Amino acid sequence: MIQSIDIREGYYLELIDGSIWAVKGCCHERGRIAAVPRLVGGRKCKEYREAIEIVSRTYRSYLVRSPFTAREIPMVPLKDVKRIISPSMNPSCSEDKNTDLYRVAREVIEILSIATGSPWLIVGSLLYCASDEGSDIDVITYDADQKYIDKVLDLVRQGIFRRPTYIEAVKEALESSEGLDLRLRISKIQEGMSTLYYKGKRVTIQAIRCDPVKISKICSEKISSNNYTAILKIKDRHDGHTSPYFYSVEVVKVLEGVLAVGEELYAYSHRARYSSFVGGDMIKCSGIIEIGFDSKYINLDLGICSEIH
């Protein structure tokens, strides 16, 4: 049994039953880690809805209402963790070292590390031994600051990496469509930097930072929740373009719920699809408002949003 752990998003847990779980977010509690299943019985699951169905059916005791949430979420007991899989410069399986996917992944983390001055590491299926030649290359950094975005974009301008084509963006959006309507999802894939291509391989890029400001808000105690539908304006972001993504939003129009026009509140997400909002973006969202002692929070991961023109 794992006794104690310093863990962040990008780490994986192998449980005593052989399943693989992805650690999520910055908020955990004593004796439990917030995580979702990625590989159960040899079957991969990518969509959050599918993961929750698996938890509800097979791991019901893992659903816990923690102080920092207004609902039950999967929290893996440390007593059930057999092994911690940490992000690495190398895949966990020796056979992966001979694949083209691995060789390209090593080039990607070397290029990003040199360009940004921060170490980059392999995560995803290459890390927990479930990749094939059609898999994405998932990479992560914990040390990047806001300047890293400009440096990564320089690599795009230099032609070292490229943005997805429209067809590639549509394919990715259809593979994982939760949370954003299709048109908005496609535009954010093409505009953002969470998905780039290198030597024909799709590269998923993520920067994680559990800084004190975000933790004090996202991990604060939530006392209740309400449903809402509203048109929101992105006012500002407070995340340094690192996950969890954290925005100030203003309510422009209320369609359902206890919000008021002109009210300002926070919105947050742990998912890369919400990483590319900028000040002035207008979105229509339906989902869950979490009520804390200090503020109201829109959990973007528990809703769906579309673009307003």
PLY file of the C-alpha trace (Angstrom):
ply
format ascii 1.0
element vertex 309
property float x
property float y
property float z
element edge 308
property int vertex1
property int vertex2
end_header
0.00 0.00 0.00
1.21 3.51 -0.84
1.63 5.42 2.43
2.19 8.98 1.23
2.56 10.70 -2.10
3.51 14.00 -3.72
1.47 13.79 -6.89
0.11 16.05 -9.61
-1.85 15.80 -12.81
0.20 13.88 -15.36
0.89 11.06 -12.92
-0.88 7.71 -13.22
-1.87 5.12 -10.66
-1.75 1.37 -11.24
-4.24 -0.20 -8.86
-4.02 -3.63 -7.29
-6.53 -4.91 -9.88
-4.22 -3.83 -12.74
-6.31 -0.86 -13.90
-4.60 2.44 -14.77
-5.99 5.76 -13.50
-5.01 9.32 -14.46
-4.53 11.77 -11.62
-6.66 14.89 -12.12
-6.20 18.42 -10.86
-4.52 19.92 -7.82
-7.11 19.07 -5.14
-6.80 15.82 -3.18
-7.55 14.76 0.37
-5.83 12.72 3.02
-5.73 9.07 1.99
-7.35 9.61 -1.43
-6.31 10.94 -4.85
-8.65 12.51 -7.40
-8.29 10.36 -10.53
-10.25 8.83 -13.42
-9.83 5.43 -15.07
-7.86 5.28 -18.32
-7.34 1.55 -18.81
-9.66 -1.04 -17.25
-9.64 -4.68 -18.29
-7.55 -3.80 -21.34
-10.11 -1.24 -22.51
-9.13 2.41 -22.91
-11.54 5.17 -21.90
-11.00 8.80 -22.94
-14.34 10.50 -22.39
-15.13 11.75 -18.88
-18.71 10.45 -19.17
-17.46 6.97 -19.99
-14.98 7.07 -17.10
-17.69 8.06 -14.63
-19.93 5.24 -15.89
-17.12 2.76 -15.22
-16.55 4.17 -11.74
-20.27 4.09 -10.94
-20.57 0.51 -12.12
-17.33 -1.06 -10.87
-15.75 1.29 -8.32
-18.80 2.81 -6.63
-17.00 3.22 -3.29
-14.52 5.56 -5.02
-17.20 8.23 -5.56
-16.71 10.71 -2.73
-18.15 14.14 -1.96
-14.95 16.01 -0.97
-15.04 19.48 0.63
-13.69 21.13 -2.54
-16.53 19.81 -4.72
-20.29 20.18 -4.71
-20.77 16.68 -6.08
-19.30 13.19 -5.89
-16.07 12.66 -7.83
-13.76 9.65 -8.19
-11.19 9.59 -5.36
-8.89 6.56 -5.35
-7.94 5.26 -1.88
-4.16 5.06 -1.48
-4.59 1.57 0.00
-5.67 0.36 -3.46
-2.65 1.83 -5.28
-0.02 -0.72 -6.30
2.30 1.60 -8.22
2.75 5.27 -9.06
3.71 5.98 -12.68
5.53 9.31 -12.88
5.99 11.39 -16.05
9.31 10.48 -17.62
11.69 11.19 -20.47
11.31 7.51 -21.36
8.33 5.18 -21.71
7.80 2.54 -19.04
7.94 -0.39 -21.49
11.28 -1.29 -23.01
9.66 -2.50 -26.26
8.34 1.04 -26.90
11.90 2.33 -27.26
12.18 0.71 -30.68
9.03 2.29 -32.14
8.82 5.30 -34.42
6.30 6.85 -32.01
8.83 6.77 -29.18
11.66 8.16 -31.31
9.47 11.08 -32.41
8.33 11.63 -28.80
11.95 11.90 -27.66
12.60 14.49 -30.37
9.52 16.46 -29.30
10.51 16.71 -25.62
14.09 17.60 -26.57
12.93 20.39 -28.90
10.46 21.79 -26.35
12.95 21.59 -23.47
15.62 23.48 -25.42
13.19 26.09 -26.78
11.46 26.88 -23.47
14.28 26.29 -21.02
11.98 23.98 -19.03
12.01 20.18 -18.84
9.26 18.34 -20.72
8.19 14.78 -20.00
6.22 11.96 -21.66
2.76 11.14 -20.31
-0.27 9.32 -21.71
-0.35 5.87 -23.27
3.38 5.86 -24.05
3.99 6.16 -20.31
1.62 3.44 -19.12
2.34 0.94 -21.90
-0.87 1.15 -23.95
0.32 2.94 -27.10
0.33 1.91 -30.74
1.68 3.67 -33.83
-1.59 5.60 -34.15
-1.42 7.01 -30.61
-0.92 10.67 -29.78
2.31 11.87 -28.23
1.33 13.39 -24.88
3.89 15.67 -23.23
3.80 17.78 -20.09
5.80 20.39 -18.20
5.53 21.60 -14.62
8.06 24.44 -14.80
6.92 26.65 -17.69
5.88 30.26 -17.18
3.78 32.46 -19.45
6.72 33.06 -21.76
6.75 29.42 -22.81
3.70 30.00 -25.00
5.53 32.51 -27.15
8.48 30.15 -27.41
6.27 27.25 -28.50
4.51 29.51 -31.00
7.94 30.47 -32.35
8.45 26.79 -33.15
5.18 26.89 -35.10
6.22 30.02 -36.98
9.56 28.39 -37.80
7.75 25.39 -39.26
9.14 22.92 -36.71
5.65 22.22 -35.40
2.42 22.93 -37.26
-1.16 23.57 -36.24
-3.89 21.07 -37.12
-5.61 21.37 -40.47
-9.37 21.81 -40.45
-9.86 18.12 -41.25
-7.52 17.08 -38.43
-9.30 19.43 -36.02
-12.68 17.97 -36.98
-11.35 14.43 -36.46
-10.02 15.30 -33.00
-13.22 17.12 -32.03
-15.36 14.14 -33.06
-13.13 11.75 -31.09
-13.76 13.66 -27.88
-16.71 16.01 -28.13
-17.73 16.51 -24.49
-17.93 20.01 -23.10
-17.87 22.28 -26.16
-20.19 22.31 -29.13
-18.51 21.05 -32.29
-17.90 24.41 -33.99
-16.30 25.97 -30.90
-14.25 22.84 -30.22
-12.86 22.85 -33.77
-11.96 26.54 -33.67
-10.18 26.22 -30.32
-8.19 23.21 -31.52
-6.99 25.26 -34.48
-6.37 28.46 -32.52
-4.80 27.01 -29.39
-1.51 25.30 -28.74
-2.70 22.20 -26.90
-2.60 20.21 -30.16
0.28 20.50 -32.62
1.78 18.17 -35.22
5.37 17.02 -35.63
6.54 14.59 -38.32
2.95 13.51 -38.91
2.28 12.70 -35.25
-0.33 14.51 -33.18
1.30 16.07 -30.13
-0.84 16.98 -27.12
0.87 19.65 -25.04
0.00 20.48 -21.45
1.58 22.72 -18.83
0.53 22.15 -15.21
0.95 24.55 -12.33
-0.76 24.13 -8.96
0.10 27.63 -7.76
-1.22 28.98 -4.44
-3.74 31.40 -6.00
-5.47 28.72 -8.05
-5.38 26.21 -5.20
-6.91 28.72 -2.79
-9.88 29.14 -5.15
-10.40 25.82 -6.91
-9.66 23.75 -3.80
-11.70 25.97 -1.47
-14.71 24.50 0.31
-17.89 24.36 -1.75
-21.14 24.30 0.21
-23.78 23.78 -2.48
-24.43 23.80 -6.23
-27.06 24.99 -8.72
-27.85 24.47 -12.38
-27.49 27.45 -14.70
-27.67 28.53 -18.34
-26.19 31.90 -19.23
-24.28 33.94 -21.76
-20.86 34.72 -20.30
-18.07 37.08 -21.27
-14.47 36.09 -20.54
-12.98 39.01 -18.58
-9.52 37.77 -17.66
-7.49 34.67 -17.00
-5.47 33.94 -13.87
-3.68 30.73 -14.80
-0.59 31.77 -16.74
-1.92 29.54 -19.54
-1.30 26.50 -17.35
-3.77 23.87 -16.13
-6.04 24.09 -14.20
-7.41 26.86 -16.44
-8.91 29.69 -14.40
-10.95 32.64 -15.67
-12.94 35.61 -14.45
-16.26 35.81 -16.29
-19.12 38.30 -16.39
-22.75 37.29 -16.73
-24.20 38.96 -19.85
-27.59 37.24 -19.95
-29.30 34.77 -17.61
-31.37 32.00 -19.17
-31.68 29.74 -16.11
-30.49 29.82 -12.50
-29.81 32.30 -9.73
-27.23 34.48 -11.50
-27.64 38.20 -12.16
-26.70 40.24 -15.23
-23.37 41.98 -14.58
-22.38 39.52 -11.87
-18.74 38.43 -11.94
-17.57 34.98 -10.88
-14.83 32.46 -11.57
-14.81 29.65 -14.11
-12.31 26.80 -14.13
-11.44 23.62 -16.00
-8.90 20.81 -15.93
-9.40 20.00 -19.62
-7.26 21.27 -22.49
-10.33 22.08 -24.59
-10.93 25.05 -22.26
-7.35 26.30 -22.44
-7.69 28.81 -25.27
-10.30 31.32 -24.13
-9.20 34.96 -24.28
-10.58 38.19 -22.89
-13.68 39.26 -24.78
-14.79 35.77 -25.82
-18.57 35.38 -25.53
-19.88 31.91 -24.75
-23.24 30.39 -23.89
-22.86 27.74 -21.20
-25.13 25.35 -19.32
-23.95 23.38 -16.34
-23.16 23.59 -12.66
-22.38 26.56 -10.42
-20.52 25.63 -7.23
-21.21 27.92 -4.28
-18.28 28.60 -1.97
-17.95 30.76 1.12
-16.05 33.42 -0.81
-17.42 33.23 -4.36
-19.36 31.33 -6.97
-17.50 29.04 -9.36
-18.53 27.70 -12.75
-17.10 24.22 -13.20
-16.70 24.14 -16.99
-15.97 20.40 -16.88
-19.56 19.78 -15.78
-21.35 21.52 -18.62
-21.38 22.42 -22.26
-20.53 25.70 -23.96
-21.03 27.18 -27.41
-19.71 30.32 -29.06
-21.73 33.53 -29.35
-21.00 35.77 -32.34
0 1
1 2
2 3
3 4
4 5
5 6
6 7
7 8
8 9
9 10
10 11
11 12
12 13
13 14
14 15
15 16
16 17
17 18
18 19
19 20
20 21
21 22
22 23
23 24
24 25
25 26
26 27
27 28
28 29
29 30
30 31
31 32
32 33
33 34
34 35
35 36
36 37
37 38
38 39
39 40
40 41
41 42
42 43
43 44
44 45
45 46
46 47
47 48
48 49
49 50
50 51
51 52
52 53
53 54
54 55
55 56
56 57
57 58
58 59
59 60
60 61
61 62
62 63
63 64
64 65
65 66
66 67
67 68
68 69
69 70
70 71
71 72
72 73
73 74
74 75
75 76
76 77
77 78
78 79
79 80
80 81
81 82
82 83
83 84
84 85
85 86
86 87
87 88
88 89
89 90
90 91
91 92
92 93
93 94
94 95
95 96
96 97
97 98
98 99
99 100
100 101
101 102
102 103
103 104
104 105
105 106
106 107
107 108
108 109
109 110
110 111
111 112
112 113
113 114
114 115
115 116
116 117
117 118
118 119
119 120
120 121
121 122
122 123
123 124
124 125
125 126
126 127
127 128
128 129
129 130
130 131
131 132
132 133
133 134
134 135
135 136
136 137
137 138
138 139
139 140
140 141
141 142
142 143
143 144
144 145
145 146
146 147
147 148
148 149
149 150
150 151
151 152
152 153
153 154
154 155
155 156
156 157
157 158
158 159
159 160
160 161
161 162
162 163
163 164
164 165
165 166
166 167
167 168
168 169
169 170
170 171
171 172
172 173
173 174
174 175
175 176
176 177
177 178
178 179
179 180
180 181
181 182
182 183
183 184
184 185
185 186
186 187
187 188
188 189
189 190
190 191
191 192
192 193
193 194
194 195
195 196
196 197
197 198
198 199
199 200
200 201
201 202
202 203
203 204
204 205
205 206
206 207
207 208
208 209
209 210
210 211
211 212
212 213
213 214
214 215
215 216
216 217
217 218
218 219
219 220
220 221
221 222
222 223
223 224
224 225
225 226
226 227
227 228
228 229
229 230
230 231
231 232
232 233
233 234
234 235
235 236
236 237
237 238
238 239
239 240
240 241
241 242
242 243
243 244
244 245
245 246
246 247
247 248
248 249
249 250
250 251
251 252
252 253
253 254
254 255
255 256
256 257
257 258
258 259
259 260
260 261
261 262
262 263
263 264
264 265
265 266
266 267
267 268
268 269
269 270
270 271
271 272
272 273
273 274
274 275
275 276
276 277
277 278
278 279
279 280
280 281
281 282
282 283
283 284
284 285
285 286
286 287
287 288
288 289
289 290
290 291
291 292
292 293
293 294
294 295
295 296
296 297
297 298
298 299
299 300
300 301
301 302
302 303
303 304
304 305
305 306
306 307
307 308
